Amino acid sequence: MNEKGKSAPMQKYVLTDNDVKTAEAILSKGDRVELIPVKNGVKIIRVRREEVKK
């Protein structure tokens, strides 16, 4: 936050064509994707959800 109590403007991050293809491949398999901004671009995380058997 700055001195006036407002948060700093959000930085822009660019997804490359390779990033988009990677995310689409994960999504096509039914998994979820998280995009996390990092210094050099965007980190792509695959999130799998499975039912826990009792």
Protein Blocks (a to p, Z undefined) as FASTA:
>chain_A
ZZkopacddddddddfklmmmmmmmmmnopacdddddfklcaddddddddddZZ
